Amino acid sequence: MIYKPEGFIFRTPQNNRYISSAGGLKEALKNNAVAEAKASVCTSTHDLIIDLPCGKGIIPRNEGAVGIAEGKVRDIALISRVNKIVSFKVVSVKENENGEVSAVFSRKDAQIQCHREYISHLRNGDIIDARVTHLEQFGAFVDIGCGIPSLIPIDSISVSRISHPSDRFFVGQNIKAIVKSADNDRIYLTHKELLGTWSENAERFNSGETVSGIVRSVEDYGIFVELAPNLAGLAEPKENISVGDSVSVYIKAVIPEKMKIKLIIVDNSDDIPSPSETEYFISDNHIDEWIYSPETSDRYISTVFSR
């Protein structure tokens, strides 16, 4: 069985078969399968009501997530699932004389199975699917399978510094992430290594060009402008420039041995840049080491995953 963040399998033919009839739900129960449907209501007792094409399902509060019953996870984890797709395993199915179906599900059991059969086998350097669930100043929380959460710290999102994860991600976005380490059943993630090395990004820019960028830092000695998520250059000081501004910049020089790009800000815009579609430079499912710095550079910047 393939385990994915919630919402990934919702529209698949197999999932549609499982949730469309009493027979399909009984098949999912027999197959020990994980299915998905939308949660429409969280009751006053924090049970989740699940909409089905054939009727209704319920996820009792204590079955809503691993840790809920023990008080390790707050009820907001259930309340926040309303109007979203949730993963679950079928516990029981009933059908009345009118053919209306009522079923009991367990999201907790889906998470336990996902952890046992998938997450517990992840190795450092594995590249996995994730879905952004919410953003905090310190990082992006993501679903790595059946609603199981993990965190990408803000300094691991990209090489180019950002003031908030919303500069790079939006809630509901499907992304890739790399397993950095696992400890006490927790998975720690990183993302920046997927966004290309200095050379892979810099080769897209040439001296003499004028291109767009985003101001990420304003210092006394200059202004750091992001040209790509893993590439920033230093522009000469200029008045009336603020962090977050969208600017056009003239490229004075590209210097690989110093990992520097010298810029001049030509103009700024009132446009507020929003996160763009993420481009990944690695298509494999695993990486042992990532070297950001060019071979000609005196500096050596890398991430080693094999340890």
C-alpha positions as CSV (number, residue, x, y, z in Angstrom):
1,M,0.0,0.0,0.0
2,I,1.2,3.5,-0.9
3,Y,0.8,6.1,1.9
4,K,0.5,9.8,1.0
5,P,-0.6,13.1,2.7
6,E,-4.3,13.4,3.1
7,G,-6.1,14.3,-0.2
8,F,-3.6,12.5,-2.5
9,I,-5.8,9.5,-3.1
10,F,-9.2,11.0,-2.7
11,R,-10.0,11.2,-6.5
12,T,-8.4,7.8,-7.4
13,P,-10.7,5.1,-8.9
14,Q,-10.0,2.8,-6.0
15,N,-10.9,5.3,-3.3
16,N,-14.1,6.2,-5.2
17,R,-15.0,2.6,-5.2
18,Y,-14.4,2.2,-1.5
19,I,-16.5,5.2,-0.4
20,S,-19.4,5.0,-2.9
21,S,-21.4,2.1,-1.4
22,A,-21.7,-0.2,1.6
23,G,-20.1,-2.9,-0.4
24,G,-17.1,-0.7,-1.2
25,L,-16.7,0.2,2.5
26,K,-16.9,-3.5,3.4
27,E,-14.2,-4.2,0.8
28,A,-12.0,-1.5,2.3
29,L,-12.5,-3.1,5.7
30,K,-11.7,-6.6,4.4
31,N,-8.6,-5.3,2.6
32,N,-7.3,-3.4,5.6
33,A,-7.2,-0.4,3.3
34,V,-6.9,3.3,4.0
35,A,-9.6,5.4,2.3
36,E,-10.4,9.2,2.1
37,A,-13.4,11.4,2.2
38,K,-14.3,15.0,3.3
39,A,-15.1,15.9,6.9
40,S,-18.2,18.1,6.9
41,V,-18.8,18.7,10.6
42,C,-16.9,18.6,13.9
43,T,-19.6,18.0,16.6
44,S,-19.6,19.6,20.1
45,T,-18.0,16.5,21.4
46,H,-15.3,16.7,18.6
47,D,-16.5,13.7,16.6
48,L,-15.9,14.2,12.9
49,I,-18.8,13.6,10.5
50,I,-17.7,12.3,7.1
51,D,-19.6,12.9,3.9
52,L,-20.0,9.8,1.7
53,P,-21.7,9.4,-1.7
54,C,-23.7,6.6,-0.1
55,G,-24.4,8.1,3.4
56,K,-22.5,9.3,6.4
57,G,-19.6,8.2,8.5
58,I,-18.3,9.2,11.9
59,I,-14.8,9.4,13.3
60,P,-15.2,9.4,17.1
61,R,-13.0,11.9,18.9
62,N,-10.6,9.3,20.3
63,E,-10.2,7.9,16.9
64,G,-9.5,11.3,15.3
65,A,-5.7,11.2,15.6
66,V,-2.8,9.5,17.3
67,G,-2.4,11.2,20.7
68,I,-5.9,12.7,21.1
69,A,-7.1,10.2,23.7
70,E,-3.9,10.7,25.7
71,G,-4.1,14.5,25.6
72,K,-0.8,14.7,23.6
73,V,-2.6,16.3,20.6
74,R,-5.1,19.1,21.1
75,D,-8.7,19.1,19.7
76,I,-7.8,21.8,17.3
77,A,-6.3,19.0,15.2
78,L,-9.8,17.7,14.7
79,I,-11.6,21.0,14.4
80,S,-9.2,22.1,11.7
81,R,-10.1,19.1,9.5
82,V,-13.7,20.4,8.8
83,N,-14.2,20.9,5.0
84,K,-10.9,19.0,4.3
85,I,-10.2,15.5,3.1
86,V,-9.2,13.0,5.9
87,S,-7.7,9.5,5.8
88,F,-9.3,6.7,7.7
89,K,-9.8,3.0,8.1
90,V,-13.2,1.4,8.2
91,V,-14.2,0.0,11.6
92,S,-17.9,-0.9,10.9
93,V,-20.6,-0.5,8.2
94,K,-24.4,-0.6,8.6
95,E,-27.1,-0.3,5.9
96,N,-30.8,0.3,6.7
97,E,-33.8,-0.8,4.8
98,N,-33.7,2.3,2.7
99,G,-30.2,1.6,1.6
100,E,-28.7,4.5,3.7
101,V,-25.2,3.7,5.0
102,S,-23.8,4.6,8.3
103,A,-20.2,3.8,9.1
104,V,-17.6,4.2,11.8
105,F,-14.1,5.1,10.8
106,S,-10.7,5.5,12.6
107,R,-8.2,8.1,11.4
108,K,-5.9,7.1,14.3
109,D,-5.7,3.5,12.9
110,A,-4.8,4.9,9.5
111,Q,-2.0,6.9,11.0
112,I,-0.8,3.9,13.1
113,Q,-0.7,1.8,10.0
114,C,1.0,4.5,7.9
115,H,3.7,4.9,10.5
116,R,4.3,1.2,10.9
117,E,4.4,0.4,7.2
118,Y,5.9,3.6,5.7
119,I,7.2,6.3,8.0
120,S,9.2,3.9,10.3
121,H,11.1,2.7,7.2
122,L,12.2,6.2,6.0
123,R,16.0,6.8,5.9
124,N,18.0,10.0,6.1
125,G,18.1,11.4,2.5
126,D,14.7,10.0,1.4
127,I,12.7,12.4,-0.7
128,I,9.0,12.3,0.1
129,D,5.7,13.9,-0.8
130,A,4.3,16.4,1.8
131,R,1.4,18.8,1.9
132,V,1.6,22.2,3.7
133,T,-1.0,22.3,6.5
134,H,-0.2,25.5,8.4
135,L,2.5,28.1,8.6
136,E,4.2,29.6,11.7
137,Q,6.9,32.2,12.0
138,F,9.4,29.4,12.8
139,G,8.6,27.0,10.0
140,A,6.1,25.1,7.9
141,F,4.1,22.2,9.2
142,V,3.4,19.5,6.7
143,D,1.4,16.3,6.4
144,I,3.8,13.4,5.4
145,G,1.2,10.7,5.4
146,C,-2.4,10.2,6.6
147,G,-2.3,13.4,8.5
148,I,0.9,12.7,10.4
149,P,2.6,16.0,10.9
150,S,6.2,17.1,10.5
151,L,8.0,20.4,10.5
152,I,10.3,22.2,8.0
153,P,12.2,24.9,10.0
154,I,12.3,28.3,8.3
155,D,16.0,28.1,7.8
156,S,15.6,24.8,6.0
157,I,13.1,26.0,3.5
158,S,15.5,27.7,1.1
159,V,19.1,29.1,1.0
160,S,17.7,32.6,0.3
161,R,16.5,33.9,3.7
162,I,12.8,34.6,4.1
163,S,11.0,36.5,6.8
164,H,8.1,34.0,7.0
165,P,7.3,30.6,5.5
166,S,4.5,32.3,3.6
167,D,7.2,33.9,1.4
168,R,7.7,30.4,-0.1
169,F,4.7,28.2,0.7
170,F,0.9,28.4,0.9
171,V,-1.5,26.2,2.9
172,G,-2.6,23.2,0.9
173,Q,0.4,23.2,-1.4
174,N,1.9,19.9,-2.4
175,I,5.7,19.9,-2.1
176,K,8.6,17.6,-1.8
177,A,10.8,17.3,1.3
178,I,13.9,15.4,2.4
179,V,14.2,13.3,5.5
180,K,17.0,15.0,7.5
181,S,16.8,12.7,10.6
182,A,14.5,10.6,12.6
183,D,14.4,10.6,16.4
184,N,11.9,9.1,18.9
185,D,9.4,8.4,16.0
186,R,9.7,12.0,14.9
187,I,10.7,12.8,11.3
188,Y,12.8,16.0,10.8
189,L,12.6,17.5,7.3
190,T,14.5,19.9,5.1
191,H,13.6,21.4,1.7
192,K,16.3,23.8,0.5
193,E,18.5,21.0,-1.0
194,L,15.8,20.4,-3.6
195,L,16.0,23.9,-5.0
196,G,19.4,23.6,-6.8
197,T,23.0,24.4,-6.1
198,W,24.6,27.8,-6.5
199,S,25.8,27.0,-10.0
200,E,22.5,25.5,-11.1
201,N,20.7,28.7,-10.2
202,A,23.4,31.1,-11.3
203,E,23.8,29.7,-14.7
204,R,20.4,31.1,-15.6
205,F,21.7,34.7,-15.1
206,N,24.3,36.6,-17.1
207,S,26.2,39.9,-16.6
208,G,24.5,42.8,-18.3
209,E,21.0,41.4,-17.9
210,T,18.2,43.2,-16.1
211,V,15.9,40.8,-14.2
212,S,13.4,40.8,-11.4
213,G,14.0,39.9,-7.8
214,I,12.6,40.2,-4.3
215,V,14.3,42.2,-1.5
216,R,15.1,39.9,1.4
217,S,17.4,42.0,3.6
218,V,18.3,45.7,3.8
219,E,21.7,46.4,5.4
220,D,23.9,49.5,5.7
221,Y,26.4,48.1,3.2
222,G,23.9,46.8,0.6
223,I,20.6,45.1,-0.2
224,F,20.2,41.4,-0.6
225,V,17.9,40.6,-3.5
226,E,16.6,37.1,-4.2
227,L,16.9,36.1,-7.8
228,A,15.8,32.5,-7.2
229,P,14.8,30.6,-3.9
230,N,18.4,29.3,-3.6
231,L,20.2,32.4,-5.0
232,A,20.6,36.0,-3.8
233,G,22.8,38.8,-4.9
234,L,24.0,42.0,-3.2
235,A,22.9,45.3,-4.6
236,E,24.3,48.7,-3.9
237,P,22.4,50.7,-1.2
238,K,19.4,52.6,-2.5
239,E,16.8,54.7,-0.7
240,N,13.1,53.8,-0.3
241,I,13.7,50.1,-0.6
242,S,12.0,47.7,1.9
243,V,12.1,44.0,2.6
244,G,9.6,42.2,0.5
245,D,9.7,44.7,-2.4
246,S,9.6,43.4,-5.9
247,V,12.5,45.1,-7.8
248,S,14.2,45.0,-11.2
249,V,18.0,44.6,-10.9
250,Y,20.9,45.0,-13.3
251,I,23.5,42.3,-13.0
252,K,27.0,43.8,-12.8
253,A,28.9,40.6,-12.3
254,V,28.6,36.9,-11.6
255,I,31.5,35.6,-9.6
256,P,31.4,31.8,-9.0
257,E,34.7,31.5,-7.0
258,K,33.2,33.9,-4.4
259,M,29.6,32.8,-4.8
260,K,28.7,36.4,-5.4
261,I,26.4,38.2,-7.7
262,K,26.7,42.0,-7.8
263,L,23.6,43.9,-8.6
264,I,22.2,47.4,-9.1
265,I,18.6,48.1,-8.3
266,V,16.9,49.8,-11.3
267,D,13.4,50.2,-10.0
268,N,10.9,48.8,-7.5
269,S,7.3,47.9,-7.8
270,D,4.2,48.1,-5.6
271,D,3.4,44.5,-6.5
272,I,3.3,42.1,-3.6
273,P,5.1,38.9,-4.7
274,S,3.3,35.7,-3.9
275,P,4.8,32.2,-3.7
276,S,5.3,30.8,-7.2
277,E,5.3,27.1,-8.3
278,T,8.2,25.4,-6.8
279,E,10.9,24.0,-9.2
280,Y,12.9,21.1,-8.0
281,F,16.3,20.2,-9.3
282,I,16.4,16.6,-8.0
283,S,14.1,13.9,-9.5
284,D,15.4,10.9,-7.6
285,N,13.8,9.4,-4.5
286,H,16.9,9.6,-2.3
287,I,20.1,11.7,-1.9
288,D,23.2,11.0,0.2
289,E,24.9,14.4,-0.1
290,W,24.2,17.8,-1.5
291,I,27.0,20.3,-2.3
292,Y,25.7,23.8,-2.7
293,S,29.0,25.6,-3.4
294,P,30.8,25.6,-6.9
295,E,33.9,23.6,-7.4
296,T,35.9,26.8,-7.9
297,S,34.8,28.4,-4.6
298,D,37.0,28.6,-1.6
299,R,33.9,28.0,0.6
300,Y,32.4,24.5,0.9
301,I,28.7,24.3,1.8
302,S,27.0,20.9,1.9
303,T,24.4,18.7,3.6
304,V,25.3,15.1,4.3
305,F,22.4,12.7,4.8
306,S,24.1,9.3,5.0
307,R,25.2,9.7,8.6
